[in-house]
Amino acid sequence: MLLLSVLVAGSACAASETADPPAPYVPTPVYCASGGDALCSVIPTAIGTDDALHVGVGYPGLSNDVTSAKSDVQTPFDNMAWQMFVALNWQASQSGGNPATGLSGTGPTVWQRWSRPEDVFGGPPGNCANPDNLPRFNLIAKSDGQNDEGFLEAATNQPVIDVNGNWTLFERRLNDIEKTYITQNNLDSLAGQQLFAQAGGTVALPMPTATVPGAMEVKAAWRIIDASEQPRYFNIQALLDVEEGKVDNNQRLCAQVTLGLVGLHIIQNNVQDGALNAQFIWASFEHKDNAPTAAAACDATDPNCYKTIASTKASPNLCPVADGTGGFSYYNPACSDLPTNTPPVASPDGDYVWSSTPPYAAKYLTTSQSGASCGTQVSHCWQVYSLTQQLNTAWQAQLAALDSVFANYYLIGTNWGGNVEPDGTTLTNGSVPAFLGNSTMETYIQADPVNGNCVNCHSNATLAYSSGTTAKPVTYPADFSFLLGLADKACIDLAAGPIWNNDAAQTTCPAVCSAKTLQWEGQWTTTVPGTQSVCGCCIVAASHASAEK
């Protein structure tokens, strides 16, 4: 019996030694915020359950050693990112319904029905005739330090040029929830922002509820495409409206073009949840044909890697690409001798001027050793996080099964502000991941330890209004939204009680305006006969201090 026991025990040990290792962890896609296995048009309002956010004092950062959903912090964020991408790219004319038609890409999407900043904050109207009411890209020379974000990247005021020699174009939108908050608090004008600041107001953009999204914004990047490229892109017909001073022949440029979507930022305010801070999260998507990944791209879990890819005067080639790489919209293999992620050299006055005919960036192309005319050679300095890439594969398969053009897009990452526990050796900047840059919108700051992510960059957002002096301005935080720095309207209507005639207005309105340290513009209007009138009160002096990622 003793011998039998030994044999049995030996067999058990042998069995344990030859047992198969556990299957590697695979993140689970959640295709609809309201449940179910099909893609849907429901805009999510939260990331859902995320046990890894509640690990104690702080969150240690992204890891390649995730073994279960309980230790997987990023997938709930990435699922929410994809849910927002699908819901916002649903056809605006179709509420819910069949995903195959909702995601066909054949008409205006949900986010394209949102307001543009100029609809809220004011701005110059376009000058080109637009009988078909096409989306207008109004490219003008800006003043007061505001850059022209129609074709300049916000963080650097520099453009990016595609392989066809055309500028990349940008537009921004905001949902009605954010718009309502801005207008109800009079934050859409400089005068209103002054009153808000003087009253001690703090900008607190709406948070989501269980059923209603919070404040949301979208930033899109587009490139001009031809008919052969249209099947691979979500595309629109658009009107270029470029003012005379930005065109080489000093004549206004009016041109109808086909634009293909190459990049999309989606942001939504989120409530505090464990290590997640109460602020926006940023979901960033790109077209798969944009740019190659650098030969020695950094792992998303290794923030310190930025030191190895930082560009210097001695070594300007930021994130070089393997030889022979081609087939991209922002990388030409015939130009491989040129440095990557390097902005075009501006004109002597520091500006960039449009050519009057395509290619519109012709004056800023560089000639390679092979004689090719080259735009911006772009590469991805960071790999997509491994679990994000696995989730991308699942979501893209769902879209491909519907023959949707949106299957050609992928999530480069979801950025959120976190209580990240420092270990004394790894760069900790309160952002997860520590670096995230869209190659079409943040081309030149991918290794910037301060602004190389959305969280830290947007923490600098302020109101357009500032007090103090030019030498020592006092700025006011804008809750991570750079849109509030675009307020261009100088005046606001203030209630003045009944004003019976113009003579009375000459006395009443200056008093009403000066009481708020504003100046009467000379206009007044009766809003309720016999009861209420308003005076047009304008800001006396203001500065515009804002720069956006």
C-alpha positions as CSV (number, residue, x, y, z in Angstrom):
1,M,0.0,0.0,0.0
2,L,2.9,2.3,0.7
3,L,4.3,1.7,-2.8
4,L,0.9,2.4,-4.3
5,S,0.7,5.7,-2.5
6,V,4.1,6.7,-3.7
7,L,3.2,5.9,-7.3
8,V,-0.1,7.8,-7.1
9,A,1.7,10.8,-5.6
10,G,4.4,10.6,-8.3
11,S,1.7,10.5,-11.0
12,A,0.0,13.7,-9.6
13,C,3.4,15.5,-9.6
14,A,4.0,14.5,-13.2
15,A,0.5,15.7,-14.2
16,S,1.0,19.1,-12.6
17,E,4.4,19.5,-14.3
18,T,2.9,18.9,-17.8
19,A,-0.3,20.9,-17.3
20,D,-0.9,23.5,-20.0
21,P,-0.2,27.1,-18.9
22,P,-3.2,29.3,-18.5
23,A,-4.4,31.0,-21.7
24,P,-3.2,34.6,-22.2
25,Y,-5.7,37.3,-21.2
26,V,-7.7,38.8,-24.0
27,P,-9.8,41.9,-23.4
28,T,-13.5,41.7,-23.9
29,P,-15.2,44.1,-26.3
30,V,-18.4,45.7,-25.2
31,Y,-20.1,46.8,-28.5
32,C,-23.0,48.8,-27.1
33,A,-23.2,51.0,-24.0
34,S,-26.7,49.8,-23.3
35,G,-25.9,46.1,-23.7
36,G,-26.2,43.6,-26.4
37,D,-23.9,42.1,-28.9
38,A,-24.5,44.5,-31.8
39,L,-23.0,47.9,-32.5
40,C,-25.4,50.6,-31.5
41,S,-26.0,54.4,-31.6
42,V,-26.1,54.9,-27.8
43,I,-23.5,57.4,-26.6
44,P,-21.9,56.1,-23.5
45,T,-21.9,58.2,-20.3
46,A,-19.3,56.3,-18.3
47,I,-16.5,53.7,-18.6
48,G,-18.4,51.1,-16.6
49,T,-16.9,48.8,-14.0
50,D,-13.1,49.2,-13.7
51,D,-11.7,47.3,-10.7
52,A,-8.1,48.3,-11.4
53,L,-9.0,51.9,-10.6
54,H,-9.6,51.0,-7.0
55,V,-6.2,49.5,-6.0
56,G,-5.5,51.7,-3.1
57,V,-3.5,54.9,-2.8
58,G,-2.7,55.3,-6.5
59,Y,-2.6,53.5,-9.8
60,P,0.8,52.2,-11.0
61,G,0.4,52.9,-14.7
62,L,-0.1,50.7,-17.8
63,S,1.3,47.2,-17.7
64,N,2.1,44.4,-20.1
65,D,1.5,41.9,-17.3
66,V,-2.3,42.0,-17.2
67,T,-3.7,38.5,-16.4
68,S,-7.4,39.2,-15.9
69,A,-10.2,41.8,-16.2
70,K,-9.6,42.8,-12.6
71,S,-6.1,44.1,-13.3
72,D,-7.0,45.5,-16.8
73,V,-7.5,49.2,-16.2
74,Q,-7.5,50.4,-19.8
75,T,-10.0,48.2,-21.6
76,P,-13.1,49.9,-20.0
77,F,-11.7,53.3,-21.3
78,D,-11.0,51.8,-24.7
79,N,-14.5,50.3,-25.0
80,M,-16.0,53.6,-24.1
81,A,-13.8,55.2,-26.8
82,W,-15.0,52.8,-29.5
83,Q,-18.6,53.2,-28.3
84,M,-18.3,57.0,-28.7
85,F,-16.7,56.6,-32.1
86,V,-19.5,54.3,-33.4
87,A,-22.3,56.4,-31.9
88,L,-21.0,59.7,-33.1
89,N,-20.3,58.4,-36.6
90,W,-23.8,57.0,-36.9
91,Q,-25.9,58.7,-39.5
92,A,-27.6,61.7,-38.0
93,S,-30.8,61.0,-39.9
94,Q,-31.2,57.6,-38.4
95,S,-31.9,57.2,-34.8
96,G,-30.8,53.8,-33.8
97,G,-31.9,51.1,-36.2
98,N,-29.7,48.9,-38.4
99,P,-26.0,49.3,-37.9
100,A,-25.3,48.5,-41.6
101,T,-27.1,51.7,-42.6
102,G,-26.3,53.7,-39.5
103,L,-22.6,53.2,-40.1
104,S,-22.6,53.4,-43.9
105,G,-20.8,56.8,-44.0
106,T,-23.1,58.1,-46.7
107,G,-24.4,61.2,-45.0
108,P,-23.8,63.6,-42.1
109,T,-23.0,62.0,-38.9
110,V,-24.2,62.8,-35.4
111,W,-21.1,64.9,-34.5
112,Q,-21.3,66.8,-37.8
113,R,-24.7,68.2,-36.6
114,W,-23.0,69.7,-33.5
115,S,-22.1,73.4,-33.4
116,R,-18.8,74.7,-34.6
117,P,-17.0,77.2,-32.3
118,E,-17.8,80.1,-34.5
119,D,-21.5,79.3,-34.1
120,V,-21.1,79.9,-30.3
121,F,-18.3,82.4,-29.9
122,G,-18.5,84.4,-33.1
123,G,-16.1,84.8,-35.9
124,P,-15.9,86.3,-39.4
125,P,-18.3,85.0,-42.0
126,G,-17.1,83.3,-45.1
127,N,-16.8,85.2,-48.3
128,C,-17.0,82.5,-51.0
129,A,-20.4,81.7,-52.5
130,N,-21.8,78.5,-51.0
131,P,-25.0,77.6,-52.8
132,D,-24.9,73.9,-51.8
133,N,-24.4,74.8,-48.1
134,L,-21.2,72.7,-47.9
135,P,-19.1,72.5,-44.8
136,R,-17.0,75.6,-45.0
137,F,-13.3,75.7,-44.0
138,N,-12.8,79.4,-43.5
139,L,-9.1,80.0,-43.4
140,I,-8.2,83.6,-42.4
141,A,-5.4,85.5,-40.8
142,K,-6.0,85.6,-37.1
143,S,-5.2,88.4,-34.6
144,D,-4.5,88.7,-30.9
145,G,-2.3,85.7,-30.9
146,Q,-4.9,83.1,-32.0
147,N,-3.5,80.7,-34.6
148,D,-5.4,79.6,-37.6
149,E,-6.4,76.2,-36.5
150,G,-8.0,75.6,-39.9
151,F,-4.7,74.1,-41.1
152,L,-2.2,74.7,-38.3
153,E,-1.7,72.2,-35.5
154,A,-2.8,73.8,-32.3
155,A,0.1,73.0,-30.0
156,T,2.9,74.2,-32.4
157,N,1.2,76.5,-34.9
158,Q,2.7,74.4,-37.7
159,P,1.1,72.5,-40.5
160,V,1.4,69.0,-41.8
161,I,1.5,68.2,-45.5
162,D,0.4,64.9,-47.1
163,V,2.1,62.9,-49.9
164,N,0.1,64.8,-52.5
165,G,1.4,68.1,-51.3
166,N,-1.7,69.4,-49.7
167,W,-2.3,70.8,-46.2
168,T,-4.1,68.9,-43.6
169,L,-7.3,70.6,-42.4
170,F,-8.9,70.8,-39.0
171,E,-12.3,71.5,-37.5
172,R,-13.9,71.3,-34.0
173,R,-17.4,70.7,-32.7
174,L,-19.1,70.7,-29.4
175,N,-22.4,69.1,-28.2
176,D,-25.5,71.0,-27.2
177,I,-24.9,70.2,-23.5
178,E,-21.6,72.0,-23.5
179,K,-23.0,74.8,-25.7
180,T,-25.9,75.4,-23.4
181,Y,-23.6,75.7,-20.3
182,I,-21.5,78.2,-22.2
183,T,-24.3,80.4,-23.3
184,Q,-26.3,80.2,-20.1
185,N,-23.2,81.5,-18.2
186,N,-22.5,84.1,-20.8
187,L,-19.1,82.6,-21.5
188,D,-19.6,83.0,-25.2
189,S,-18.4,86.6,-25.1
190,L,-15.4,88.5,-23.7
191,A,-17.7,90.8,-21.7
192,G,-19.6,87.8,-20.3
193,Q,-16.4,86.1,-19.3
194,Q,-15.2,89.2,-17.5
195,L,-18.5,89.3,-15.5
196,F,-18.1,85.6,-14.8
197,A,-14.5,86.0,-13.5
198,Q,-15.3,89.1,-11.5
199,A,-18.2,87.3,-9.8
200,G,-15.7,84.6,-8.7
201,G,-17.2,82.0,-11.1
202,T,-15.4,78.7,-11.7
203,V,-15.9,77.0,-15.0
204,A,-17.3,73.5,-14.4
205,L,-18.5,71.9,-17.6
206,P,-21.4,69.5,-17.2
207,M,-20.6,66.0,-16.0
208,P,-22.6,63.0,-17.4
209,T,-25.5,61.4,-15.6
210,A,-26.5,57.7,-15.8
211,T,-28.4,58.4,-19.0
212,V,-27.2,61.8,-20.4
213,P,-23.7,62.4,-21.7
214,G,-21.6,65.2,-20.2
215,A,-19.9,68.0,-22.1
216,M,-18.4,66.6,-25.3
217,E,-16.1,68.0,-28.0
218,V,-14.8,66.6,-31.3
219,K,-11.7,67.6,-33.3
220,A,-11.4,66.2,-36.8
221,A,-8.4,66.2,-39.2
222,W,-9.0,65.9,-43.0
223,R,-6.9,65.6,-46.1
224,I,-7.9,66.3,-49.7
225,I,-8.5,63.0,-51.6
226,D,-9.3,62.0,-55.2
227,A,-12.0,59.7,-56.5
228,S,-9.8,56.6,-56.3
229,E,-9.3,57.1,-52.5
230,Q,-13.0,57.8,-51.6
231,P,-14.0,54.1,-50.9
232,R,-11.4,53.9,-48.1
233,Y,-12.3,57.1,-46.3
234,F,-15.3,58.6,-44.6
235,N,-15.5,61.6,-46.9
236,I,-17.4,64.8,-47.5
237,Q,-17.7,67.5,-50.0
238,A,-16.4,70.8,-48.5
239,L,-15.7,74.4,-49.5
240,L,-12.3,75.9,-49.1
241,D,-12.6,79.6,-48.3
242,V,-9.1,81.1,-48.0
243,E,-8.7,84.8,-47.6
244,E,-6.6,86.9,-50.0
245,G,-3.7,87.4,-47.5
246,K,-3.0,83.7,-47.2
247,V,-2.9,82.9,-51.0
248,D,0.2,83.4,-53.2
249,N,-1.6,85.5,-55.8
250,N,-3.4,87.7,-53.2
251,Q,-6.8,86.6,-54.5
252,R,-9.4,84.8,-52.4
253,L,-9.3,81.0,-53.0
254,C,-12.7,79.4,-53.3
255,A,-12.6,75.7,-54.2
256,Q,-14.9,72.7,-53.7
257,V,-12.9,69.6,-52.6
258,T,-13.4,66.1,-51.4
259,L,-12.0,65.6,-47.9
260,G,-11.2,62.2,-46.3
261,L,-11.2,61.9,-42.5
262,V,-7.7,61.0,-41.2
263,G,-8.0,61.8,-37.5
264,L,-10.6,62.2,-34.8
265,H,-10.4,63.3,-31.2
266,I,-13.5,62.6,-29.1
267,I,-13.6,64.0,-25.5
268,Q,-16.2,63.7,-22.8
269,N,-16.3,64.9,-19.2
270,N,-16.2,62.0,-16.7
271,V,-16.9,61.8,-13.0
272,Q,-14.2,60.8,-10.5
273,D,-13.8,57.0,-10.0
274,G,-11.0,55.7,-7.9
275,A,-7.8,56.7,-9.5
276,L,-9.6,58.4,-12.4
277,N,-9.8,62.2,-11.9
278,A,-13.0,64.1,-12.6
279,Q,-12.1,65.6,-16.0
280,F,-12.3,64.9,-19.7
281,I,-11.1,61.6,-21.2
282,W,-9.7,61.8,-24.7
283,A,-10.3,59.1,-27.3
284,S,-8.0,59.5,-30.4
285,F,-8.6,57.7,-33.7
286,E,-6.7,57.6,-36.9
287,H,-7.0,56.2,-40.4
288,K,-4.9,53.1,-40.9
289,D,-3.2,54.5,-43.9
290,N,-1.9,57.6,-42.2
291,A,1.7,56.8,-41.2
292,P,4.0,54.0,-40.4
293,T,5.2,53.1,-36.9
294,A,8.8,54.0,-36.3
295,A,11.4,51.1,-36.5
296,A,12.2,51.6,-32.8
297,A,8.9,52.9,-31.5
298,C,8.4,53.1,-27.8
299,D,6.3,50.7,-25.8
300,A,3.2,52.5,-24.3
301,T,4.1,51.0,-20.9
302,D,7.5,52.6,-20.8
303,P,7.2,56.4,-20.3
304,N,10.9,56.9,-19.9
305,C,11.4,55.8,-23.5
306,Y,10.7,59.4,-24.6
307,K,14.3,60.2,-23.8
308,T,15.5,57.9,-26.6
309,I,13.3,59.5,-29.3
310,A,13.6,63.1,-28.4
311,S,14.8,65.2,-31.3
312,T,17.9,67.4,-31.0
313,K,19.8,69.7,-33.4
314,A,22.5,67.0,-33.5
315,S,20.0,64.3,-34.2
316,P,16.9,65.8,-35.8
317,N,15.5,62.5,-37.2
318,L,12.7,61.9,-34.7
319,C,11.4,58.3,-34.8
320,P,12.9,57.0,-38.1
321,V,11.1,54.4,-40.2
322,A,12.5,51.1,-41.6
323,D,13.7,51.3,-45.2
324,G,11.2,50.4,-47.9
325,T,8.2,51.4,-45.9
326,G,5.4,52.8,-48.1
327,G,1.7,53.0,-48.9
328,F,0.9,55.8,-46.5
329,S,-0.7,59.2,-46.8
330,Y,1.9,61.0,-44.7
331,Y,5.1,59.0,-45.6
332,N,6.7,58.6,-49.0
333,P,9.4,55.9,-49.3
334,A,11.0,58.0,-52.1
335,C,11.7,60.6,-49.5
336,S,13.2,58.3,-46.9
337,D,16.4,60.3,-46.7
338,L,14.5,63.2,-45.2
339,P,13.9,63.5,-41.4
340,T,10.6,62.3,-40.0
341,N,8.2,64.5,-37.9
342,T,9.8,67.7,-39.0
343,P,7.6,70.7,-39.8
344,P,7.9,72.5,-43.2
345,V,10.0,75.7,-43.1
346,A,7.7,78.7,-42.9
347,S,8.0,81.8,-45.1
348,P,10.4,84.5,-44.0
349,D,7.5,86.3,-42.2
350,G,6.8,83.1,-40.2
351,D,3.6,82.4,-42.1
352,Y,2.4,79.7,-44.4
353,V,0.8,80.7,-47.7
354,W,-1.5,78.7,-49.9
355,S,-0.8,78.1,-53.6
356,S,-3.8,79.3,-55.7
357,T,-4.0,75.8,-57.4
358,P,-3.3,72.3,-56.2
359,P,-1.2,71.1,-54.6
360,Y,-1.9,73.9,-52.1
361,A,1.3,73.5,-50.1
362,A,3.5,73.4,-53.2
363,K,5.8,76.2,-51.9
364,Y,6.8,74.2,-48.8
365,L,7.6,70.8,-50.4
366,T,11.2,69.4,-49.9
367,T,13.2,67.7,-52.6
368,S,14.7,64.3,-51.7
369,Q,18.0,62.9,-53.0
370,S,16.0,60.9,-55.5
371,G,14.4,64.1,-56.8
372,A,10.9,63.5,-55.3
373,S,8.8,66.4,-54.0
374,C,8.1,65.5,-50.4
375,G,5.5,66.6,-47.9
376,T,5.8,65.9,-44.2
377,Q,7.4,62.5,-43.4
378,V,5.3,61.4,-40.5
379,S,5.8,58.4,-38.2
380,H,4.3,57.0,-35.0
381,C,6.8,57.3,-32.2
382,W,4.7,55.1,-29.8
383,Q,3.3,51.7,-30.3
384,V,-0.4,51.2,-29.6
385,Y,-0.8,49.6,-26.2
386,S,-1.1,45.8,-26.7
387,L,-4.5,45.4,-25.1
388,T,-5.8,48.4,-27.1
389,Q,-4.6,46.8,-30.3
390,Q,-6.4,43.5,-29.4
391,L,-9.6,45.4,-28.8
392,N,-9.1,47.3,-32.1
393,T,-9.0,44.0,-33.9
394,A,-12.4,43.0,-32.5
395,W,-14.1,46.3,-33.2
396,Q,-12.7,46.6,-36.7
397,A,-14.0,43.1,-37.4
398,Q,-17.5,44.1,-36.4
399,L,-17.4,47.1,-38.7
400,A,-15.9,45.1,-41.5
401,A,-18.7,42.6,-41.3
402,L,-21.1,45.5,-42.0
403,D,-18.9,46.7,-44.9
404,S,-18.5,50.0,-43.1
405,V,-15.8,52.5,-44.1
406,F,-15.2,53.0,-40.4
407,A,-13.4,49.6,-40.3
408,N,-10.5,51.5,-41.8
409,Y,-10.0,53.5,-38.5
410,Y,-8.4,52.4,-35.3
411,L,-8.0,53.7,-31.7
412,I,-4.5,54.9,-31.0
413,G,-5.3,55.2,-27.3
414,T,-7.6,56.7,-24.7
415,N,-6.1,59.3,-22.5
416,W,-7.3,60.0,-19.0
417,G,-6.1,61.9,-15.9
418,G,-5.1,59.5,-13.2
419,N,-3.8,59.4,-9.6
420,V,-0.7,57.6,-10.8
421,E,1.6,56.4,-8.0
422,P,5.2,57.5,-8.6
423,D,7.9,54.9,-8.2
424,G,10.8,57.4,-8.2
425,T,12.3,56.2,-11.5
426,T,9.5,56.4,-14.1
427,L,8.2,59.6,-15.6
428,T,4.9,60.3,-13.8
429,N,2.8,63.2,-15.3
430,G,-0.7,62.4,-14.1
431,S,-1.6,61.1,-17.6
432,V,-2.5,57.5,-18.6
433,P,-0.8,56.7,-20.9
434,A,1.9,59.2,-20.2
435,F,2.2,59.9,-23.9
436,L,-0.5,60.0,-26.6
437,G,-0.3,62.0,-29.8
438,N,-2.4,61.7,-33.0
439,S,0.1,61.8,-35.9
440,T,-2.2,64.2,-37.8
441,M,-2.8,66.7,-35.0
442,E,0.2,66.4,-32.7
443,T,2.9,65.4,-35.1
444,Y,5.8,67.3,-33.6
445,I,5.3,66.9,-29.9
446,Q,5.2,63.1,-29.6
447,A,8.2,63.1,-27.2
448,D,7.3,66.2,-25.2
449,P,7.1,65.1,-21.5
450,V,4.8,68.1,-20.7
451,N,2.5,68.4,-23.7
452,G,2.9,65.0,-25.2
453,N,-0.5,64.0,-23.9
454,C,-3.9,65.5,-24.0
455,V,-4.4,65.8,-20.2
456,N,-1.4,68.0,-19.4
457,C,-1.8,70.1,-22.5
458,H,-5.5,70.9,-21.8
459,S,-4.7,71.7,-18.2
460,N,-3.4,75.0,-19.6
461,A,-6.8,76.0,-21.1
462,T,-8.0,79.4,-20.0
463,L,-10.8,81.8,-20.7
464,A,-10.2,84.3,-23.5
465,Y,-10.7,87.1,-21.0
466,S,-7.8,87.9,-18.7
467,S,-7.2,90.7,-16.2
468,G,-4.1,92.2,-14.7
469,T,-1.5,93.8,-17.0
470,T,0.1,92.8,-20.2
471,A,3.3,92.0,-18.4
472,K,1.5,90.1,-15.6
473,P,-1.8,88.8,-16.9
474,V,-4.2,87.0,-14.6
475,T,-5.8,84.1,-16.4
476,Y,-8.8,82.0,-15.5
477,P,-9.0,78.2,-15.9
478,A,-11.4,76.8,-18.5
479,D,-11.9,73.3,-17.2
480,F,-9.6,71.7,-19.8
481,S,-11.5,73.2,-22.8
482,F,-9.6,75.4,-25.2
483,L,-12.8,76.4,-26.9
484,L,-13.6,78.9,-24.2
485,G,-10.4,80.7,-25.2
486,L,-12.0,81.5,-28.6
487,A,-14.6,84.0,-27.4
488,D,-14.4,86.8,-29.9
489,K,-17.5,88.8,-29.2
490,A,-16.7,91.9,-27.1
491,C,-20.2,92.8,-26.0
492,I,-23.1,91.4,-23.9
493,D,-26.6,92.6,-23.4
494,L,-27.4,93.6,-19.7
495,A,-30.8,94.1,-18.3
496,A,-31.6,97.7,-17.6
497,G,-35.3,97.8,-16.6
498,P,-37.7,99.8,-18.8
499,I,-36.1,102.4,-21.1
500,W,-38.7,104.6,-22.6
501,N,-36.8,106.5,-25.2
502,N,-33.3,107.2,-26.6
503,D,-32.8,110.2,-24.3
504,A,-33.3,107.9,-21.3
505,A,-30.9,105.4,-22.7
506,Q,-28.2,108.0,-22.8
507,T,-28.3,108.1,-19.0
508,T,-29.4,104.6,-18.0
509,C,-27.1,102.5,-20.2
510,P,-23.7,104.1,-19.3
511,A,-24.6,103.5,-15.7
512,V,-25.7,99.9,-16.2
513,C,-22.5,99.1,-18.1
514,S,-20.0,101.0,-15.9
515,A,-21.4,99.2,-12.9
516,K,-19.9,96.0,-14.4
517,T,-16.7,97.8,-15.5
518,L,-18.0,97.6,-19.1
519,Q,-18.6,100.4,-21.6
520,W,-21.8,101.2,-23.4
521,E,-21.6,100.6,-27.1
522,G,-24.5,103.0,-27.9
523,Q,-27.1,100.3,-28.6
524,W,-30.2,99.4,-26.6
525,T,-33.2,97.3,-27.2
526,T,-36.6,96.8,-25.5
527,T,-37.2,93.1,-24.9
528,V,-40.4,93.3,-22.9
529,P,-42.5,96.4,-23.7
530,G,-43.0,98.6,-20.7
531,T,-41.0,96.2,-18.5
532,Q,-37.5,95.4,-19.7
533,S,-34.8,96.7,-22.0
534,V,-31.2,95.7,-22.4
535,C,-28.1,97.8,-23.0
536,G,-25.2,96.6,-25.2
537,C,-22.2,96.6,-22.8
538,C,-18.7,96.0,-24.2
539,I,-15.4,95.0,-22.6
540,V,-12.9,97.9,-22.4
541,A,-9.7,95.9,-22.7
542,A,-9.0,92.2,-22.9
543,S,-6.3,89.8,-23.8
544,H,-6.5,86.5,-25.6
545,A,-4.2,84.0,-23.8
546,S,-4.9,80.4,-25.0
547,A,-3.1,77.7,-27.0
548,E,-4.7,74.4,-27.7
549,K,-3.5,70.9,-28.3
